[in-house]
Amino acid sequence: MQLADFEYDLPEALIAQKPPDQRGASRLLCLDGASGDVSDRQFSDIRELLQKGDLLVLNDTRVIPARLVGNKESGGRCEVLIERITGPDRATAQIRACKSPRDGTRLLFGECQAVVEGRDGDLFRLHFDREVMDCLAVDGHMPLPPYIQRADQPLDRERYQTVFADQPGAVAAPTAGLHFDQAMLDQLADDGIEQVRLTLHVGAGTFQPVRTENIRNHRLHAERVEISDVVCEAVQRTREHGGRVIAVGTTVVRSLESAAANGELQAMHGETDLFIYPGFRFRVVDAMLTNFHLPGSSLLMLVSAFAGREAILAAYRHAVDNRYRFFSYGDAMFIHPDPAVRLDHEI
């Protein structure tokens, strides 16, 4: 399967540059993967799409202000995007500068500074002069995606964050969750929709394009995952009572399917680099809420695996024709899978 199989035309004007005025004010495109049928709804209709006994699985990662703008000690400008905090005063990061910094280069950011200690592949190892989180609290900016072509604003500290964000560590938001406000979550609970949370700390690699023409040769950056026994028990209980497991976002899909890679869903405390593309056999997730994804991206391949590539691309064309808003601050999709890609549940 080739990279060109996952391209689509998207007018730049449809890329959302800011969130809607209120959470939950987005549109919702519903896709039945079996038939390819689509319907246009509002996100508030999600209550009609879920059923008593369903399980809503949320990612409670919290986005940290991971972007630092400063200068090398020699004077050249640099921009740092923290990928992962590896110790109290150490992190790995992407660095943008006119010249790639050498080992020992000192980087200055307002009140704090860091020294380049080496490289791990395309990431730099940094040693800060104080705890990394303290530095980010003072000098950090919210790490808006590259397709949002503006500087971050105070509003982004709230809106590029889910209302249930609890575990700091992500450098990109699990954007499907941005649509929920607390009132909606409370209403769903009153409707008999159980909710559980897992944690996947989204890395900057989520925005990295697939660069291999044969997509099977692509490799994802590993991301940290925490799935408790509580989540596993809730999934099992939902199965026993005939409910559905609804994943809020592709990060939840990857987490659950990683934890069930051996055929049985188990608690997981580690890392995943699971790359889901057409041909993948899903074991846990019954339906998915997600945003729209970039052309040629690993996330577009994931939803194509879930609902069928042709059905997804046709739905995206419909979304473009009907001027949906795309990507992180954009509108949402509710996707039922194509049964042809399912296994009987083994958990």
C-alpha positions in Angstrom: 0.0 0.0 0.0 1.4 3.3 -1.1 1.6 6.8 0.5 -0.2 8.3 -2.5 -3.3 6.2 -1.6 -3.9 8.5 1.4 -3.8 11.9 -0.2 -6.7 14.3 -0.6 -7.1 17.9 -1.6 -7.8 20.3 1.2 -8.2 24.1 0.7 -6.1 25.9 3.2 -9.0 28.1 4.2 -10.6 25.0 5.8 -7.8 24.5 8.3 -9.2 25.8 11.7 -6.9 28.5 13.1 -8.7 28.9 16.4 -11.2 27.0 18.5 -15.0 27.6 18.2 -16.4 30.1 20.7 -17.6 27.3 23.0 -16.6 23.7 23.4 -19.2 21.5 21.8 -20.1 24.0 19.1 -18.5 22.0 16.4 -20.1 20.0 13.6 -20.1 16.2 13.6 -19.8 14.1 10.5 -21.1 10.6 11.1 -19.7 7.7 8.9 -21.0 4.2 8.7 -17.9 2.2 7.5 -20.1 -0.7 6.4 -22.2 1.2 3.9 -20.1 4.3 3.5 -23.1 6.5 4.3 -22.5 9.9 5.9 -24.7 12.3 7.7 -24.2 15.9 8.9 -24.9 16.6 12.5 -23.8 18.8 15.4 -21.5 17.6 18.2 -24.3 18.0 20.7 -26.0 15.1 18.9 -23.4 12.8 20.4 -25.9 11.9 23.1 -28.2 10.4 20.5 -25.4 8.3 19.0 -24.4 6.7 22.3 -26.5 4.2 24.1 -27.0 3.2 27.8 -24.3 0.6 28.6 -21.7 2.1 26.2 -18.2 2.8 27.6 -16.5 6.1 26.7 -12.7 5.9 26.9 -10.9 9.2 27.3 -7.2 10.2 27.2 -6.4 12.3 30.3 -3.0 13.5 29.2 -2.2 17.1 29.9 -0.4 19.3 27.3 2.7 21.0 28.7 3.9 24.4 27.4 6.6 22.6 25.5 7.8 25.2 23.0 10.7 27.4 24.0 12.0 30.3 21.9 15.4 31.7 22.5 19.0 32.1 21.3 22.2 30.1 21.2 24.9 31.7 23.4 26.6 32.7 20.1 23.5 34.8 19.2 21.7 32.7 16.6 17.9 32.2 17.1 16.6 28.8 18.1 13.3 27.2 18.8 13.0 24.1 20.9 10.1 21.7 21.1 10.3 19.3 24.1 9.5 15.8 23.1 9.9 14.1 26.4 11.1 15.0 29.9 13.6 12.3 30.8 14.6 13.6 34.3 13.9 16.5 36.6 16.3 18.7 34.7 16.7 16.8 31.4 14.7 16.4 28.3 14.9 15.3 24.6 13.7 17.8 22.1 13.5 18.9 18.5 15.6 22.0 17.8 15.1 24.4 14.9 18.1 26.7 14.2 20.1 28.1 11.2 22.8 25.6 12.1 22.3 22.4 14.1 23.7 23.0 17.6 26.8 21.0 18.6 27.4 19.2 21.9 28.0 21.8 24.6 26.1 24.5 22.9 24.3 26.7 25.5 20.7 27.7 24.7 19.2 30.8 26.4 15.4 31.2 27.1 14.4 34.2 29.1 14.9 33.1 32.7 16.3 29.6 32.1 18.9 28.0 29.9 20.0 24.5 28.7 23.1 22.8 27.4 23.0 20.3 24.4 24.5 17.0 25.7 24.2 14.9 22.5 21.6 13.4 20.2 19.3 10.4 20.0 18.5 10.1 16.3 16.8 13.3 15.3 16.3 14.5 18.9 18.7 16.5 21.0 19.4 15.7 24.7 19.2 18.8 26.8 20.3 19.5 30.4 18.5 22.5 32.0 19.8 24.7 34.8 16.6 24.0 36.8 13.7 21.6 36.7 12.3 21.3 33.2 8.7 21.9 34.3 9.7 25.0 36.2 11.4 26.3 33.1 8.4 25.6 30.9 6.1 27.3 33.4 8.1 30.5 33.1 9.3 30.6 29.5 7.2 27.9 27.7 4.6 28.4 25.0 1.7 26.1 24.1 2.9 23.8 21.3 0.3 24.6 18.7 0.6 22.4 15.6 2.5 23.8 12.6 -0.6 24.2 10.5 -2.0 26.8 13.0 -0.2 29.8 11.5 -0.2 32.2 14.4 1.5 32.6 17.8 0.0 30.9 20.8 -2.3 33.1 22.9 -3.5 33.0 26.5 -6.7 31.4 25.3 -4.8 28.3 24.0 -3.7 27.5 27.6 -7.3 26.5 28.2 -8.6 25.5 24.8 -5.7 23.4 23.6 -6.4 21.2 26.6 -9.3 18.9 27.4 -11.5 19.6 30.4 -10.4 16.2 31.8 -6.6 16.7 31.3 -4.9 15.5 34.4 -1.5 13.9 33.7 1.1 16.3 32.4 3.4 15.1 29.6 1.9 15.6 26.2 3.3 18.0 23.6 0.1 17.8 21.4 -3.5 17.6 22.5 -5.7 14.5 22.1 -7.9 16.7 20.0 -11.1 14.6 19.8 -11.5 15.3 23.5 -11.5 19.1 23.0 -15.1 19.0 22.0 -16.4 17.9 25.4 -17.3 20.3 28.2 -18.0 19.1 31.7 -21.7 19.6 31.3 -21.8 17.2 28.3 -19.7 14.6 30.2 -22.2 14.9 33.1 -25.2 14.5 30.8 -23.6 11.3 29.3 -23.0 9.9 32.7 -26.7 10.6 33.6 -27.6 8.8 30.3 -25.9 5.6 31.6 -22.7 6.1 29.5 -19.8 4.8 31.7 -16.5 6.8 31.3 -13.0 5.6 32.0 -9.6 7.3 31.4 -6.2 6.1 30.2 -3.1 8.1 29.5 -1.1 8.4 26.3 1.3 11.3 26.3 1.1 12.5 22.7 4.5 13.3 21.2 5.6 15.7 18.5 5.9 12.8 16.2 2.1 12.9 15.7 2.7 15.7 13.2 5.5 14.0 11.4 4.5 13.0 7.8 4.9 9.5 6.6 7.9 9.8 4.3 8.2 6.2 3.0 6.3 5.5 -0.2 5.6 2.0 1.0 3.8 2.8 4.2 4.7 -0.5 5.8 8.3 0.8 6.1 7.2 3.8 8.3 8.1 3.8 12.0 6.4 5.8 14.7 8.1 7.5 17.6 7.3 5.6 20.8 4.8 7.3 23.2 4.2 6.5 26.9 1.0 4.7 27.8 -0.7 4.0 31.1 -3.7 1.7 31.2 -5.0 0.5 34.5 -6.8 -2.6 35.6 -9.9 -0.3 36.1 -10.0 0.3 32.3 -9.6 -3.4 31.5 -12.4 -4.3 33.9 -14.7 -1.7 32.5 -14.1 -3.0 28.9 -14.8 -6.5 30.1 -17.9 -5.5 31.9 -19.2 -3.5 28.9 -18.6 -6.6 26.7 -20.6 -8.8 29.1 -23.6 -6.5 29.0 -23.6 -6.0 25.3 -22.3 -2.4 25.3 -19.9 -0.8 22.9 -16.3 0.5 23.6 -16.2 4.1 22.2 -12.7 5.5 21.8 -12.4 9.3 22.1 -9.5 9.9 19.7 -6.9 7.9 17.8 -4.6 8.0 20.8 -7.2 5.9 22.8 -7.5 3.5 19.8 -3.7 3.0 19.7 -3.5 2.6 23.5 -6.3 0.0 23.7 -5.2 -2.0 20.7 -1.6 -1.9 21.9 -2.7 -3.3 25.3 -4.6 -6.1 23.5 -1.8 -7.0 21.1 -1.4 -10.5 22.5 -5.1 -11.2 22.1 -6.3 -10.2 25.6 -6.6 -6.7 27.0 -4.2 -6.2 29.9 -3.1 -3.3 32.0 -0.1 -1.5 30.4 2.6 0.7 31.8 5.1 1.3 29.1 5.5 2.6 25.5 3.8 2.0 22.2 5.0 2.5 18.7 2.0 0.7 17.2 1.4 1.8 13.6 -2.2 1.0 12.5 -2.9 0.9 8.8 -5.3 -1.0 6.5 -5.1 -4.7 7.2 -4.9 -4.2 11.0 -7.3 -6.4 12.9 -9.0 -4.5 15.7 -9.8 -6.3 19.0 -11.2 -3.7 21.4 -12.7 -0.6 19.8 -16.3 -0.6 18.5 -16.7 3.0 17.4 -14.5 6.1 17.4 -14.8 9.8 17.8 -12.0 11.7 16.1 -11.1 14.9 14.3 -10.0 15.1 10.6 -6.4 14.2 9.9 -3.7 15.5 7.6 -3.3 14.0 4.1 -0.7 11.2 4.0 -0.6 11.0 7.8 -0.4 7.9 10.0 -3.6 9.0 11.7 -5.5 9.1 8.4 -4.2 5.5 7.8 -5.5 4.5 11.2 -9.0 5.7 10.5 -8.8 4.1 7.1 -8.0 0.8 8.7 -11.1 1.2 10.9 -13.7 2.2 8.4 -12.1 1.4 5.0 -9.9 3.7 2.9 -12.4 4.4 0.2 -15.2 5.2 2.8 -12.9 7.6 4.7 -11.7 9.4 1.6 -15.2 9.8 0.3 -16.3 11.2 3.7 -13.4 13.6 3.6 -14.4 14.8 0.2 -17.9 15.3 1.6 -16.4 17.3 4.5 -14.4 19.5 2.1 -17.4 20.1 -0.2 -19.5 21.0 2.9 -16.8 23.2 4.4 -16.1 21.4 7.6 -13.3 22.8 9.7 -10.2 20.6 9.7 -7.5 19.4 12.2 -6.9 20.2 15.9 -9.4 23.0 16.4 -11.7 21.8 13.7 -14.9 19.6 13.6 -15.3 16.0 14.5 -16.2 12.6 13.0 -18.1 9.7 14.6 -17.1 6.5 12.9 -18.6 3.0 12.9 -16.2 0.4 11.6 -16.3 -1.6 8.5 -17.2 -5.1 9.8 -14.7 -6.6 7.2 -11.8 -5.3 9.3 -13.1 -6.8 12.6 -12.2 -9.8 14.6 -14.6 -11.5 17.1 -13.8 -9.9 20.4 -11.2 -12.0 22.3 -11.2 -10.1 25.6 
